[in-house]
Amino acid sequence: MTYDLPSSSTDTTRIAIVGAGSSGLAQLEQLLEVWARDEVKTKLEVVVYEAREDVGGVWLADEEQPKPHRLAKVSNSSGPMQVFSYPPATQNPSPMYEGLRTNLPNDLMSFRGFKFPEGTATFPDRDAIEKYLQAFAAHYNLLPYIRFNTRVQRLYLTPNPSAKSRKWTVESSTAPYTEEKVEEFDHVSVTNGHYSDGWIPDVEGLASFPGQIIHSRFYRSAIDFVGQRILVVGSYASGGDISRLIAGLNIDKYHPSGEPINGHPVDKFTEVYVSSSGPNPFAASLDGPWAPFITYRPLIDRIDEEGRIHFHPSKGEGEEKRDDTPLEGIDTIIFATGYNFYLPFCKDTDAPWNGKKLMTERVKDGERDGGDEWEIGGLKGLGMKGLDELLLFLEGDRSVAFPQLIYQCVPFPLAQVQARLTSLLWAGLLPSFPAHPTPPPNPTNPFSIPSAPATASQPFDNADPTANSKPHRKVVLHRQELVFGAPYEWTYSEYLMDLMREADERAGRETEDHWKRVEPWRRERREQTDLRKKTLGY
């Protein structure tokens, strides 16, 4: 069954947005713009729930503050004991860290119609992005609609089995979290971000490792690891950054052998090892001054009772063959292994989540001891299914949207396109919107199948991506059709733009050029894959 959108016969449309990061701000700005049109006949009431004290999502951080974290070890009947890394109760630190710079140039990152200030570094630091998002919120007068320090603890369908159109109930709590507020909405946009629940792989013996275990979410600064033997697991994005930054502590102070230079103390030499599946464009470059201080190993196999870390046999040849002998004396393992999609407020006992298995996992008892235990029962997983053909709405129900689930894309402008489509649809300005849109397939992703309705509901374990006989990267196997990359992100964006054009045509309004097609300069900029290396040196 496909449910209709809520009726516009009432004079008010109520919309909830979960999160005031970049996607949430884009959603709010587009809703306000669309509802300012004369042809929209209802009044808009919109509430943005933001768990932290300001806008910005992951970009809101203080690198000077420590990041306390807890570790839970939970028995697993089907494998080794699982390890979970999470913050203490009521704390929500950003995964950002000292020395971070964006992977994308600021002009490419920018929202349509709102540029970064003159003088912004080509590849900005975290603070510049946070200030940009704050300026965006101020420019469009978004702050009055946002409830800060307010977390959504439950989101479910309002019980009303006789209604064809349906409403959503949001249960929220504002610091100090002593009371709950229950409200009802016609639509919900879930924009809570994807960098809070760090994924740590199951490794035999990890739970008994005698040293420190952290997920990269809780990495703050290289200085915290001076003089240690460090193993970074993962070499993509954050893993490449973290290994480079920690190894950089040794530059001009030590030889790669650990011998001090200019009288530096012997015990401050920092050894850095990286365990990964192989080279990738985001790993710490092999020609920088930090490179001699990084030793690469294959993937971890197990950790024995003495704390020795054993690796899978190296499959490389020549220069790519890695030393796979066990490591001893490691002080800290940093898992830069990515994040789960995470919806702690979508409980597996509530409708519709109990009938639509969006994710493969839930937060189980024991996973949040000393943390936010209200999250138990929430949905999580490395992949997400049960979405519509656009990978935007819940399958069969366009009253709830999940913008910017897409992986390996330019996030701000893509979220803005999805937010505009969602806003126009919810305002009733796209009456010819197809029941089953058919976006072009992604030729670089074997899980992108033209018969979209079947794909959206196909379980991961039954997928049969036969279009490519080469082994698929792990991110593709986990995220499946949500992995876009260029140029497909532009193809997808322009398909959504075509769907949206009806709203302007019916009103006799000229569509702005940047809502007709992706600007050519964005395509050209995206193709400059060596720009970061030329600009930053890594």
C-alpha positions in Angstrom: 0.0 0.0 0.0 1.1 3.6 -0.8 -0.2 6.2 1.6 -1.4 9.6 0.4 0.3 12.7 1.6 -1.6 14.4 4.4 -4.7 16.3 3.2 -4.3 20.0 2.6 -7.9 20.7 3.6 -6.7 22.0 6.9 -5.2 25.5 7.0 -1.9 24.5 8.6 0.9 22.1 7.6 3.1 20.9 10.4 6.6 19.7 9.6 9.4 18.4 11.9 13.1 18.5 11.1 15.4 16.3 13.1 18.8 18.0 13.3 20.2 21.5 12.4 23.3 20.5 10.5 23.8 21.3 6.9 21.0 19.1 5.6 18.5 20.3 8.3 19.3 23.9 7.5 18.9 23.3 3.8 15.5 21.7 4.5 14.3 24.5 6.6 15.5 27.2 4.2 13.7 25.5 1.3 10.5 25.0 3.3 10.4 28.7 4.1 11.1 29.7 0.5 8.4 27.4 -0.9 5.8 28.4 1.6 6.4 32.0 0.8 4.9 31.4 -2.7 1.4 32.7 -3.3 0.2 29.4 -4.7 0.7 27.6 -1.4 -2.6 27.6 0.4 -1.7 26.4 3.9 0.2 28.0 6.8 3.5 26.4 7.7 4.4 25.4 11.2 7.9 24.0 11.3 10.0 22.8 14.3 13.7 21.9 14.0 15.0 19.8 16.9 18.7 20.2 17.5 20.4 18.2 20.3 23.3 20.7 20.6 23.6 24.4 21.4 24.0 25.8 17.9 23.7 24.9 14.3 26.3 23.1 12.3 26.0 19.4 13.1 29.4 17.7 13.0 31.1 21.1 12.2 30.2 22.4 15.6 33.1 21.4 17.8 35.8 22.7 20.2 39.1 21.0 19.5 40.5 22.3 22.8 38.0 20.2 24.8 38.7 16.5 25.6 36.3 13.9 24.2 35.4 11.5 27.0 34.1 8.2 25.8 33.0 4.8 27.1 33.6 1.3 25.9 31.1 -1.5 26.1 31.9 -5.2 25.5 28.9 -7.3 24.7 28.7 -11.0 24.1 27.8 -12.1 20.6 26.4 -15.6 20.0 27.5 -15.7 16.4 31.1 -14.4 16.8 33.6 -12.7 19.0 32.6 -10.4 21.8 31.6 -7.0 20.3 33.2 -3.7 21.3 31.3 -0.4 21.2 32.7 3.1 21.6 30.3 5.8 22.6 30.0 9.0 24.7 28.9 9.3 28.3 25.2 10.1 29.0 24.0 13.5 27.7 27.3 14.2 25.9 27.6 14.5 22.1 31.1 15.4 20.9 31.7 16.1 17.3 34.0 13.8 15.3 36.0 16.8 14.1 39.6 17.0 15.2 42.6 19.4 15.3 44.2 19.8 11.9 41.2 18.7 9.8 40.7 20.4 6.4 37.9 19.6 4.0 38.3 17.1 1.2 36.4 19.4 -1.2 37.1 23.1 -2.2 34.8 25.6 -0.6 33.1 26.8 -3.9 32.1 23.2 -4.7 30.8 22.7 -1.2 28.7 25.8 -1.1 24.9 26.0 -1.2 23.3 27.5 -4.3 22.8 31.2 -3.8 25.1 31.4 -0.8 28.8 31.6 -1.4 31.6 31.3 1.2 33.1 34.7 2.2 35.9 36.2 0.1 39.3 35.1 1.5 38.1 31.6 2.6 40.8 29.0 2.2 40.3 26.8 -0.8 40.1 23.8 1.5 38.7 25.3 4.7 39.2 24.1 8.3 36.3 23.1 10.5 35.9 26.6 12.0 35.3 28.2 8.6 32.6 25.6 7.7 30.9 26.2 11.0 30.9 30.0 10.5 29.5 29.5 7.0 26.6 27.4 8.3 26.0 30.0 11.1 26.0 32.7 8.5 23.6 30.7 6.3 21.2 30.3 9.2 21.4 34.0 10.1 21.0 35.2 6.4 17.7 33.2 6.0 16.5 33.9 9.5 16.3 30.2 10.4 17.2 30.4 14.1 13.6 31.3 15.4 12.4 27.8 14.2 15.1 25.8 15.9 14.9 24.3 19.4 18.4 23.9 20.7 19.6 21.4 23.3 16.5 19.4 22.4 16.8 15.8 21.3 14.3 13.6 19.6 13.9 10.4 21.6 11.1 8.7 19.7 9.5 9.1 16.2 6.6 6.9 15.2 3.3 6.9 13.3 0.5 8.4 15.3 -1.9 5.4 16.0 -4.9 6.0 13.8 -5.6 2.8 11.8 -8.7 4.2 10.0 -7.0 7.1 8.4 -5.6 6.8 4.8 -3.3 9.7 5.3 -1.2 9.6 8.5 0.6 11.7 10.9 3.8 11.4 12.9 4.4 11.7 16.6 7.6 13.2 17.9 8.7 12.7 21.5 11.4 15.2 22.5 13.2 16.3 25.6 15.2 19.5 26.3 18.2 19.7 28.6 18.4 18.8 31.5 16.1 16.1 30.0 13.7 15.8 33.0 10.5 16.2 30.9 9.2 15.0 27.6 7.1 16.8 25.0 4.9 15.0 22.6 3.8 16.6 19.3 2.2 15.6 16.1 3.2 16.5 12.5 2.1 16.0 9.0 5.7 15.4 7.7 9.1 14.7 9.1 12.5 15.3 7.6 15.2 13.2 9.3 18.5 15.0 9.0 20.3 13.8 12.1 23.6 13.2 10.3 25.7 10.0 9.9 28.8 10.5 12.1 27.7 9.6 15.6 27.7 5.8 15.9 31.1 4.6 15.1 31.4 1.1 13.7 34.1 -1.2 15.1 34.5 -4.5 13.3 34.3 -7.8 15.1 37.8 -8.9 15.8 38.6 -12.1 17.8 40.3 -11.1 21.1 39.7 -7.3 20.7 37.6 -7.2 23.9 40.6 -8.5 26.0 43.1 -6.1 24.4 45.1 -4.6 27.3 45.7 -1.2 25.7 43.3 1.7 24.8 40.6 1.2 22.1 38.9 4.2 20.6 36.9 5.0 17.5 38.1 7.9 15.4 35.0 9.9 16.5 36.9 10.4 19.8 40.2 11.3 18.3 41.0 14.9 19.2 44.6 15.8 18.6 47.9 14.0 17.7 49.5 15.4 20.8 47.4 13.1 22.9 49.4 10.1 21.6 53.0 11.4 21.9 55.4 8.6 22.7 53.0 5.8 22.1 52.9 2.8 19.7 49.7 3.5 17.7 47.7 1.2 15.3 45.2 3.0 13.1 42.7 0.6 11.5 41.5 2.1 8.2 43.2 4.5 5.8 40.3 6.3 4.2 39.5 10.0 4.9 39.9 10.1 8.7 42.2 7.2 8.9 44.6 8.8 6.4 44.4 12.1 8.2 44.9 10.7 11.6 47.9 8.5 10.7 49.5 11.5 8.9 48.9 13.9 11.8 50.3 11.5 14.5 53.3 10.5 12.3 53.9 14.2 11.8 54.8 14.5 15.5 58.2 13.0 14.6 59.2 15.3 11.8 62.5 17.1 12.4 62.7 15.4 15.8 63.5 11.8 15.1 64.8 9.5 12.4 62.4 6.8 11.2 64.3 4.3 13.3 63.4 6.3 16.4 66.8 7.8 16.9 66.4 11.4 18.3 67.6 14.5 16.5 68.8 17.6 18.3 68.5 16.2 21.7 64.8 15.2 21.7 63.9 12.6 24.3 64.0 9.0 23.3 60.7 8.2 24.9 58.7 10.8 22.9 59.1 9.0 19.6 55.7 7.9 18.3 55.4 4.8 16.2 52.5 4.7 13.8 51.1 1.5 12.1 48.2 1.5 9.7 46.1 -1.7 9.1 44.0 -1.5 5.9 42.9 -3.5 2.9 45.2 -1.6 0.6 46.1 1.8 -1.0 43.3 4.4 -1.7 43.3 8.0 -2.8 42.6 9.2 0.8 45.4 7.4 2.6 48.4 9.4 3.9 50.5 10.1 0.8 53.7 8.2 0.4 55.8 11.2 -0.6 55.2 13.5 2.4 57.6 14.1 5.2 55.4 12.0 7.5 55.6 9.0 5.2 58.8 7.4 6.6 57.1 7.3 10.0 54.1 5.2 8.9 54.3 1.4 8.5 51.5 -0.3 6.7 50.1 -3.7 7.6 47.3 -5.9 6.2 43.9 -6.2 7.9 43.7 -7.5 11.5 42.9 -11.1 11.9 42.9 -11.6 15.7 44.4 -10.5 19.0 45.9 -13.2 21.2 45.8 -13.5 25.0 49.2 -11.6 25.3 47.8 -8.7 23.4 49.8 -9.5 20.2 48.0 -8.3 17.1 47.9 -10.8 14.2 47.2 -9.9 10.6 45.8 -11.6 7.6 48.5 -12.8 5.2 49.5 -10.0 2.8 48.2 -10.6 -0.7 50.4 -7.9 -2.3 53.4 -8.4 -4.5 56.6 -6.4 -4.7 56.3 -3.0 -3.2 52.7 -3.6 -2.3 53.4 -6.7 -0.2 53.1 -5.7 3.5 54.7 -7.1 6.6 52.2 -9.4 8.2 54.2 -10.4 11.3 52.4 -9.9 14.6 52.7 -6.6 16.4 53.4 -6.4 20.2 53.3 -3.5 22.6 50.6 -1.4 20.9 49.3 1.2 23.3 46.3 2.4 21.4 44.2 1.1 18.6 42.2 3.8 16.7 39.4 2.4 14.6 38.9 4.8 11.6 36.4 2.3 10.2 33.4 4.5 9.4 30.0 4.9 10.9 26.6 3.2 11.1 23.6 4.9 9.7 21.9 5.7 13.1 18.3 6.4 14.0 18.2 6.0 17.8 14.7 7.5 18.0 13.2 5.0 15.5 12.5 2.0 17.8 12.2 -1.4 16.4 9.0 -1.9 18.4 7.2 1.2 16.9 5.3 1.6 13.7 6.4 1.8 10.9 9.9 0.6 11.9 8.6 -2.7 13.2 7.2 -3.5 9.8 9.9 -1.9 7.5 13.4 -3.1 8.3 15.3 0.0 7.3 18.5 -1.3 8.9 19.9 -4.7 9.9 20.8 -3.9 13.5 19.4 -2.3 16.6 21.0 -0.9 19.8 21.0 -3.8 22.2 21.1 -4.0 26.0 24.6 -3.4 27.2 25.7 -1.3 24.3 25.1 2.0 26.1 26.1 1.3 29.7 26.8 4.7 31.3 25.8 6.4 28.1 22.4 7.4 26.7 20.5 4.3 27.5 17.3 5.8 26.0 18.9 4.9 22.6 18.4 1.1 23.2 16.1 -0.3 20.6 17.0 2.3 18.0 17.9 1.4 14.5 21.4 1.2 13.1 23.3 -0.4 10.3 26.1 0.0 7.7 23.4 0.0 5.0 19.9 1.2 4.7 17.0 -0.2 2.7 13.2 0.2 2.5 13.6 3.5 0.7 11.8 4.7 -2.4 13.2 4.8 -5.9 14.8 8.2 -5.2 16.6 6.9 -2.1 14.9 9.8 -0.3 11.5 8.8 1.1 10.3 5.8 3.0 9.1 3.2 0.5 5.4 3.7 0.0 5.2 6.8 2.3 6.4 10.2 1.1 5.4 11.9 4.4 8.8 11.2 5.8 12.1 12.0 4.1 15.7 11.0 4.8 17.8 13.6 2.9 21.5 13.2 2.2 22.0 9.5 2.8 24.1 9.5 -0.3 27.7 8.5 0.1 30.8 9.9 -1.8 29.1 13.0 -3.1 29.3 16.8 -2.5 26.9 16.9 0.4 25.6 20.5 0.8 24.3 21.2 -2.7 22.9 17.7 -3.1 21.0 18.0 0.2 19.7 21.4 -1.0 18.3 19.8 -4.2 16.6 17.0 -2.2 15.2 19.6 0.3 13.7 21.6 -2.5 12.0 18.6 -4.0 10.7 17.5 -0.6 9.4 21.0 0.1 7.6 21.4 -3.2 6.0 18.0 -2.9 4.8 18.6 0.7 3.4 22.0 -0.3 1.2 20.3 -3.0 3.0 22.0 -5.9 3.9 18.8 -7.7 0.5 17.2 -8.5 1.9 15.2 -11.4 4.7 13.6 -9.4 5.1 10.0 -10.5 4.0 7.2 -8.3 7.3 5.4 -9.1 10.0 7.7 -10.3 12.7 6.1 -12.5 16.0 7.9 -12.0 18.7 6.8 -14.4 20.8 3.9 -13.1 24.3 4.6 -11.8 26.7 3.0 -14.3 29.6 2.9 -11.8 27.6 1.1 -9.0 26.6 -2.6 -9.6 23.7 -2.3 -7.1 22.0 0.5 -9.1 19.4 -1.4 -11.0 16.9 0.2 -13.5 13.9 -1.6 -12.1 13.9 0.7 -9.1 10.8 -0.6 -7.2 12.3 -4.0 -6.9 15.7 -2.7 -5.9 14.3 -0.5 -3.1 13.0 -3.5 -1.2 15.6 -6.1 -2.1 17.4 -7.4 1.0 21.2 -6.8 0.9 21.9 -10.5 1.3 19.9 -11.4 -1.8 21.4 -8.7 -4.1 23.1 -10.0 -7.2 25.3 -7.3 -8.7 26.6 -9.2 -11.7 27.5 -6.2 -13.8 31.0 -6.2 -12.5 33.2 -9.3 -11.8 35.8 -7.4 -9.9 35.6 -7.5 -6.1 33.6 -4.6 -4.8 35.0 -2.2 -2.2 33.6 -2.7 1.3 31.8 0.6 1.2 29.9 -0.4 -1.9 29.0 -3.8 -0.4 27.6 -2.0 2.8 26.1 1.2 1.3 25.1 -0.5 -2.0 23.0 1.9 -4.2 23.6 4.8 -1.8 27.2 5.1 -3.1 27.1 7.8 -5.9 30.3 9.6 -6.7 30.8 11.8 -9.7 29.4 12.3 -12.2 26.3 10.3 -11.1 25.5 12.8 -8.3 25.0 15.4 -11.0 22.8 13.1 -13.1 20.7 12.3 -10.0 20.4 16.1 -9.1 19.3 17.0 -12.6 16.7 14.2 -12.6 15.2 15.8 -9.4 15.4 19.2 -11.0 13.3 17.9 -13.9 10.7 16.6 -11.4 10.5 19.9 -9.7 10.1 22.1 -12.8 6.3 21.5 -12.8 5.9 23.9 -9.8 7.4 26.9 -11.6 5.7 26.1 -14.9 2.2 25.9 -13.3 2.8 29.2 -11.6 4.2 30.9 -14.8 7.5 31.4 -12.9 10.9 31.4 -14.5 13.2 28.8 -12.9 16.6 30.0 -11.9 19.4 28.6 -13.9 21.0 26.7 -11.0 17.7 24.9 -10.4 17.5 23.9 -14.1 20.9 22.2 -14.4 24.0 21.7 -12.3 26.3 24.6 -13.0 29.0 23.7 -15.4 31.7 25.1 -13.1 30.7 22.5 -10.4 31.2 19.7 -12.8 34.6 21.1 -13.9 35.7 21.7 -10.3 34.7 18.2 -9.2 37.0 16.7 -11.9 40.0 18.5 -10.4 40.9 15.5 -8.2 44.5 16.5 -7.7 43.6 20.0 -6.4 43.8 19.1 -2.8 47.3 17.5 -3.1 48.5 20.5 -5.1 47.1 23.0 -2.5 47.8 21.3 0.8 50.5 18.8 -0.1 48.5 15.7 0.9 
